[in-house]
Amino acid sequence: MTSTRRPQDADQLRDKVREGYTRVALDDEALGRADEAARRIGYSEAQLEAVPDGANLGVGCGNPTAIDTLRPGETVVDLGSGAGMDAFLAARQVGPNGRVIGVDMTDAMLAKARENARKTGLDAIVEFRKGNIEALPVEDESVDAIVSNCVINLSPEKERVYREAYRVLRPGGRIMISDVVLERPLPEAVLDSIDAYLGCVGGASLRGEYLETIAKAGFRDVKVLREGSFIDAISFDDPPVREAMERMQITVEEARGFADAVRSLHIFAVK
């Protein structure tokens, strides 16, 4: 069976992403693999123990809360907050006088995150809002820092995402982004695959284009503080990865070749 082709319309593509990540949110079997996946991309044992069960879904490509220090009392927004892992880690840094706003467009993710907040008593600090990252439900210049973990590559309108991030940040505010970029173009067959898109590969931009998008939104001091191979962030033995390769009709060797063109970046910039 061939892989489903990704739609070209931005709204249809967001619908496909929403469907895909609804499946992730409801996949209880994946939770057993999530901690190992998180270790591969830089989360410490202390961080894994600090978040509630079910908050870590193992779908990131880095640890954005480790890029820069969040300070007590700050307001933080998490773009594409999922089940809440990075939002909860941010909450522990900003403390009881701080505030964390997670933004996600997937109802199943929001339900899981809100339940996790209630279970941990962090709902006084952490709030999860439904919305698209291209049109944030957040006031102008009301935020000190923005974090995001392997989400912006999924947006068909990355320029809008970074303009929105710039809008909601206070002057001097910063972004701490973990995301993936391409070192070279991928074959059209991969770019056209919805499986590759949902796997954070098909929607990735070339490195130079991605960093230029951030600068064009108005950010300064755009820096890549750390990077790694995307191959190190995924396991080709994971059932969802195997199933996607089968739908795309590619071998593990071919998948490794494609993944070798993908880099995971930790990006910092200032408004």
Secondary structure, 3 states (H helix, E strand, C coil): CCCCECCCCHHHHHHHHHHHHHHHHHCHHHHHHHHHHHHHCCCCHHHHHHCCCCCCCCCCCCCHHHCCCCCCCCEEEEECCCCCHHHHHHHHHHCCCCEEEEEECCHHHHHHHHHHHHHHCHHHCEEEEECCCCCCCCCCCCEEEEEEECCHHHCCCHHHHHHHHHHHEEEEEEEEEEEEEECCCCCHHHHCEHHHHHCCCCCCCEHHHHHHHHHHCCCEEEEEEEEEEHHHHCCCCCHHHHHHHHHHCCCHHHHHHHHCCEEEEEEEEEC
